[in-house]
Amino acid sequence: MNTLPASYLHIGKAADLADPGDRRLFRFFEILPGLLSWGTLLGSVIFSWLFPSWTAFFMMAFVVYWVLRMLYFLFYLAAGYRKMRRHEKKDWLRELSRLNASVSPLGITSWKDVYHLVIMPSYKEPLEVLRASFSALARTRYPKDRIIVVLGIEQREGQEARDKAAVLLREFGSSFFHFLVTEHPQDILGEITGKGSNESFAARAAKTEIIDALKIPYNRVIVSSLDADTVVFPQYFSCLSWHYIAAKHPTRTSFQPIPLYINNIWQAPPISRVFAFSSTFWHTMNQQRPEKLITFSSHAMSFSALVDVGFKAVNVVSDDSRIFWQCFFKYHGDYRVESLHYPVSMDANVAPRLFGTMKNIYRQHRRWAYGCGEIAYAFFGFVKDKSISRSRKFSLGFELLESHWSWATSSILLFMLGHLPSILGGEEFSRTLLSYNLPRFTSDILTISMIGVVMVAALSISLLPPRKPSFGKLRVIWFGAQWFILPFVMIFFMALPALEAQTRWMLGRYLGFWVTPKTRR
C-alpha cells in the first residue's frame, strides 16, 4: 500500500479501523504524545534523584534553549505584526482590479467570477453575538452579489435557535446573494455533535440547493469556515480573493487569517485577556512560517477541495485542523496553507463570574490541546502514504509532535527542574557548587526572558479596540501590567489541560466537542 486509501480519510480514532494491524498502529500513535510528556516529567523526577548533576546540566541547557526559542518566536511575531498592519491598510479591491486574473490556473477572466460561501455554525450563541457577526459580513467591501451565507443551527437547541435564525434572516436576508439556514439533526450515528458535523451538513445543503442548482463551478467558490463570533474586517473577502486567484495551486491551498480575540476584550478579566492575546500572538507568529502552518478556527479553502475529500470529518473534535490533513493525504502531500496576514476578530473567553471564566479557559485550552489526536492521524498517514517526501513528513511531523510536547511540559519543567536536583539529589549533591548555582542560574535567565513579556504587553495594547467612554487611561496601563501574571498561570491553564488531553488519548477516554459559551457584558 503506497497511499492512504480514501476510506481512511475520515478516521476518527483507532476503533474506526477494521484491520487489526492498522488499529494497533493508530492506537500506538494515539498513546505517543502522552507517553512522551509523562515520560519527560516522570523521568525528570527519577533523574533528579539518581543523576542530579546530569539533570542540573540538562536544566541549564533547557532554560537557555527555551529563552533562545522565545527570542526566535518574538522575531517572527514582530515581523507578522508589521505585515498584518500593512495588509490592513492595503486597498485589496484596487489590488484585485490590477490583478491579471487570466494568469490564474482557475482559467477565470475576472475576479468577480469568484464567489464566497460563508458557513457559520451556531449553537446557543446569543443573538447579539450572531448579529454582530452578520453585520460585519454585510459591511464588507466585497460585492454582496458574490457572497453566499449559510447559518447552520442545531436541532438540539430547539425553537430558540429557529427564532434567532428567523430574526437574522429578516434583518440580513436581502444583504447577500443567498442566505440559507440549515438545521443539523441531532443524534446521527457515527457523528460527534459539534462544529465539524454541523458545517458538513450545511456545506452539503449549500452544494445541493445553491451551487449545483446554479451550476457554479466548484473551483470558483471559496469556502470560509467562520466561528459564530467571528467578525470579519471590511476587506477580508477582497484580500482572500486576491490570494486565491494569485495562488499557484488555489484548489490545493487553504487560507488562514489571523484571529484577534478582542471583540469583548474590554469586559474580559485579566486572566482571560492574557490568554486571548497569547493565542493571537501565537497565530500571528505562525503566519511567518507557512511551511509549518495548519488551519485553525476560522479559515478558508476551495469548495472543490472540500467536495473532493467528502467534506469535513464528522467524528472528530479538532475538525479545523483535520480538514487540512484530509486534503494533505487526499492529494498525497500536495496541499499547503497560505498566510493571509489579515485579521478577523473573535471573542475572548468570558463568563459572568471570574470562576466561570477560569473554568472555561481551562476547558477551551483542553479542547485545543485535544488536537494532539491529529498526531495519530498524521503519523498513520505518513506511514501509509509512501509518495509523500520524507522531508515534508519530517517537517510537519516534528512540528506537530514537538509543539504538543512543549505545550504539556515546558512550563512545568521550568518551574520544577531548577529545584528538583537539590531536593532529591541527596546530601552530597546539595553541598556542591552546582546545587547552589542551579536555581540562581535558572532564575536569572528567566528574568531576562521578561523582556519578551514587555514586548508582547506593548503589542497587546496596540491591538486594543477603541476605548469605551467608561474606560480611562489607567485601565490601558493595567492592560500592559497584567502580562506579568502569565508565568504564574501557565501551568494551570496551559500545561495541565494539555496533559489531561494527552492522557485521555492514552487511556482511550475520548472527549466530545465542547462549545465555548459566549458572553458579552
Secondary structure as UniProt FT lines:
FT   HELIX           6..8
FT   TURN            9..10
FT   HELIX           14..16
FT   HELIX           20..50
FT   HELIX           52..89
FT   HELIX           92..98
FT   HELIX           101..103
FT   TURN            105..106
FT   HELIX           111..113
FT   STRAND          115..121
FT   HELIX           127..139
FT   HELIX           144..146
FT   STRAND          147..154
FT   HELIX           155..157
FT   HELIX           159..172
FT   TURN            173..174
FT   STRAND          178..184
FT   TURN            189..190
FT   HELIX           195..206
FT   HELIX           207..211
FT   TURN            212..215
FT   HELIX           218..220
FT   STRAND          221..225
FT   TURN            228..229
FT   STRAND          231..232
FT   TURN            234..235
FT   HELIX           236..246
FT   HELIX           250..252
FT   STRAND          253..261
FT   TURN            263..267
FT   HELIX           270..286
FT   TURN            287..288
FT   HELIX           290..292
FT   STRAND          299..302
FT   HELIX           303..308
FT   TURN            309..310
FT   HELIX           319..330
FT   TURN            331..333
FT   STRAND          336..346
FT   HELIX           354..369
FT   HELIX           370..372
FT   HELIX           373..384
FT   TURN            386..387
FT   HELIX           390..416
FT   TURN            417..419
FT   HELIX           420..424
FT   HELIX           426..430
FT   HELIX           433..448
FT   HELIX           450..462
FT   TURN            469..470
FT   HELIX           473..481
FT   HELIX           482..485
FT   HELIX           486..490
FT   HELIX           491..495
FT   HELIX           496..507
//
